[in-house]
Amino acid sequence: MTSFATSLRAALPDDADSAALAGRIWRPDVNGPAVVAIRGGIVFDITHDVPTMRDLCETPDPAAALRSAHGTAIGALDAILDNTPPERRDPDRPWLLAPIDLQAIKAAGVTFAISMLERVIEERARGDLNAAAAIRAEVNRLVGDDLAKLRPGSPEAMHLKDVLIQQGAWSQYLEVGIGPDAEIFTKAQPMAAVGTGMDAGLHPNSSWNNPEPEVVIAVASDGRIVGATLGNDVNLRDVEGRSALLLGKAKDNNASCAIGPFLRFFDGRFTLDDIRACTVSLRVEGTDGFVLEGSSSIAKISRDPADLAAQMLNAHHPYPDGAVLFLGTMFAPIQDRDAPGQGFTHKYGDIVTIATPSLGRLVNRMMPTDQCEPWRFGVGALMRNLAARNLLR
């Protein structure tokens, strides 16, 4: 099994020296968070210029603002990463946080054909892991597994919808997968996400769950997509499979939203087209020796990231502090872990690594939600802390 510390230290993108990378750390000496710039492997506190990551995202050119911000050197990035895992943290030294703060945390669901079919299977299985294999074969027989070229909302998609209704095979997941309207839901509350190196939460009531490796885009309040990072939209398949109305219970739990390691802003070297072309890899390593690997190619997404952002934030859905949006995943793990035909589910202690060369690595250990660090520092605490430091203006 790869060392957690080794995986964690490989956080930076391949071209980090030329990338506009921002993050957040916890500074024990001020008992609060700081917005930081990553420059040459050193972490610089730029909170005096941009008190929150929201403020940085709202600037006309976040990459330029980040590069011009005055900063105080806090220490080497490797040392701060090493101090981030809760089980070995020195509380008197800084550690890394998720790279967002006041933004709404939203997610797009069913944006890839493969994940769409898996949602249909969840729905039909009603959360029963043992029934999934047989249902998967039947759904593939009716629908097929190559819908990537079908444009949602197109006449061809609407014709397919009519055919499926006639065959009694229609599903609410097919509706958002090939219909005109994307599924956009709230993944977590602002300030609730955990960053790289921290424990990510699995509710103990779940026995069928999985990671969802995704690109997360940052969208300013005026609709501009200003940057991107990585995310794990931890999913409880049995809970959502029982009823789509349990989506909140399946998605929004303590530490169940992991984002990081850093927010990379768009500039002349890195654009939305780089996101459209990237492939996100996933590796799960268990303490039982189990290894799962997979990938998700954004090029195969059914809805363009710009369309998803526009469906999330618009005149009907304003977000004055901006938002971040999980773009969805085509990766749905079905590899058997225990008994044949039972597919994949997490075990506590799993190390999940989500990576792509342009955004770096997000690494988390899966633990029960009630054993992860509880979320206690919210928006009110942030405002009081910044006010005490004379940073609000």
C-alpha positions, 0 to 999 in steps of 0.5 A: 500500500502506498504511504499516505504521506507519500501520496499526500506530498505529491499534491502539486500539479505537474506545472506548478511553477507556472500555475496560479495556485491558491489555497487555505490553511489554518493558522493556530497563531491567529486561531483562524484560516488564511488565504494562501498563494503557493509559490515555489513550494512555499506557502504565503499568507495573502489574507491581508489583500484578500480576506476570503477565497470568495474575494479572490474569485470575485476579482476581475482577474483572479490569477493576476490578483493572486500573483500580485498579492503581497504575502507573508511566508508561512512555511514549506508546503511539504511541512504543512501537508505533513501536519494536515492528517488529524491523527498526527497533527501538531495543533500549534503548527499550520495545516491545510484546509479546503481551498474554498470558503463562502461559495455555495457548494453545488454538484451536477448529477448524471452528466455521463452516460455510464453514471446515468445507467448506474443511477438507473440501476440504483433506483431499480435495485432499491438500495439492494447491492445483491440485485444490482448485477442482474438489473445492470444487465437488463438495463443495458439490454434495454438502453445500451451503454453507449449514449455518450454521443446523445446530446441532452434535450435534442430531438434524438434524445426526446425520441429515445425518451418516448421509446423508453416510456413505451417499454416501461423503462423510463427513469427520473435519472434518464430524464436528467441524463438526456432531457433538457434540464441538468440535475444541480443539487446542493452537495454541502454548506459553505465552509463544510468541505474538507481538504486534502490529507483530511478524513472524508466521511462515510455514514455508518448506516451505509453498506453500499457506497463509493467515491466520485472523482470529479473536477470542481469549477469555481464560478464567480457571482457574475457567472464567470468560470474562474478556475478549477480544483478536484473533488470527491462527491462521496456517495451512499448508493444504498441510501439514494437507491432507496429513494431519490428524495433521500439525496440529502442524506446520501450526499450531505454528511459530516466530512462527506465533501472533499475538495482540493488540494488547491484552486487553480485559476485560469490564465494564459497557460490554463483555460476551461479547454484544459478542463474539457480535455482532462482525465481524472484518475482514481485509486482506492487502496484498502488496509485489506490489500484491495486496490481499485483504479479507474478514470473519468474523461471530461471529454466524454461529458454529456453536458459542457461545463459552461452549460452546467455553470449557466444552469446553476448560476443565472438570473433565476439562481443568483449566488452573491458569493459565487459557487463551486460546481462538481461536474459529475463523473463517468466512473461508477465502480462495479469491481467485486471487493468481497463476494462475487457479484456484490461489486464495490463498497468502501471500508474504513481506512481506505485511502482515496487518491483523485488526480489529474496532471493540471490540478494535482492530487486530492488524497483522503482517508475514509472514516465514519462520519462521527469519527471525522473531525466535526464541522464547527467553524462556519460562516459566523465564526469566520466573520468574527475571526476576520473582524478580530484580525481587522481584515474586514473592509 
